């Protein structure tokens, strides 16, 4: 069900750009997507598509991610390529670009990396000078509470 789940998540993200990540997560769970997998889809899809969109821009993306600190302490860094969901989404995205530029931008606009890049460009930075830190995931492994 992974390709189908990715497709459902992308459709929701494209059709409802103003919905919160938590709402999109709940919609995926209602559609039968397992909670942990739904959480990874919401966390990773925008970053995967951001990286595809900006792959020729000169921005240097980190190949790592970590979870935001919580009551148990910080999270170690992990290679994105070590996460099977990241790899599934990256493969899917390479084979299935969004149907149009507006849809792509709706997905990419949810990416924290895209937000940081925009902030830096607005301050006068050049894309080829940007080196991003690891992707920080805000939800626990099991998704939002």
N, C-alpha and C positions, 0 to 999 in steps of 0.2 A: 504494500500500500504506500510505499515511500514516494514514488513519482506522483501518485494520485494526491497524496497529502501535500506535497510541495506545490502542486498545481492549485489545489484548493486554497492554500495559504496565499499564494501569489494573486489569485483572483480576488480574495478578500482585501488584500493590501492595495490592489489597484482600484477596486470599486469603492473603497471606503477609506480614503486617505486621512480623514479626520478622526477615525476611531482610535482609541487608545490601544496600546499593545496588549493590555490586560483583556480588553473586549475581544480583540482578534484571537487571543489565546483561548478564551472561553468559547468562541465560535468554532474554533478548530476542535476543541474537546467535544462539543455538541455534535460535530460532524463525525465523531468516532476516532479522532486522532488521539493516541495515547499521550498523557499529560507531559511526560518528559520530552517526548519527540516534538510535541507542539511547541513547547518552550524553546527548544533548540531552533525550530523553524523560524520563530519570531525573532530570536536573537541573531541568527546567522544570515537569513535571506537578504536583508538590506545591505549588509557588509559584502556579501558575495557579489551582488549586482553593482555596488559602488566600485569595487575593485575591477570588475569587468568594464564598466563605463570609463574609468580613469586609467585603464591599463597602459595607455600610451602617453599619459600626461607628464610622466616624470616623477610623480609622487611615489615615495618609497613606503610601502605598507609593511607593518610588522608581520611576521609569520607566526606570531604567538597570541594567545589569549589568556585571560585569568578572570576569576570571579571577584567581584567587589568584596571587600572585607566585611565580615559579619561578626556575630558574637563569639564564634569559635576562632577568630583570627583571620588573617589574610589567606588568599589562595595562591598556590604555586602557579607559575606560568606553564602553559601547555602549548605544543605546536598545533596550529590549526589543522595541519595535515594529519595529525594523529586522531582527530575526531571524525568518526565515520559519518556523522550527519553533515558536517562541513563538506566532506568529500562528496557526499550524495548531492548536496545542493549545488556545489561547484560544477559537478558533471551535468546536472540537470540544466543549470543556467547556460552552460556552453552549448547545449543542444537546443534550448528553448528560450530564446530572448523574449522579453515582453513584446506584445504586438505593436507597440508604438512608443515614441519618445515620451509622451505624457505619462504612460503607464510605467515606463522605466524610471522616470523622475519621481513618481509617487512612491515607488519602492525605495529608491536610493535616498530620498529625503528623510527616511526613518533611520538612516545610518548615522551613528554618532561620529564616525570617521568623516562622513560627508559634511556634517556640521562643523567639525574642527577645521576641515580644509577651507570651507567658506569663510570662517572667522579669520583664518590666517591670510587668505587672499584679500579680504576686506581691509586688513591691516598693512597691505602692501607686499606680502610675501609672493614669491613665484612658485608655481607648482613643482618645478624641478628642484627646488630647495627644501621641500617638505619631507621630513622623515617622521613617520607616525610611531607612537608607542604601541605596545600590545593592546589589543581589543579588550575592553573591560566589560564583562557581563554583569548586569545588576541583579538578576534573579538568582535564587537558589537553584540547584540542579533540578528540582522538581517543578520549577515554574513559580509563578506568583501565588501568594497565599489565597 
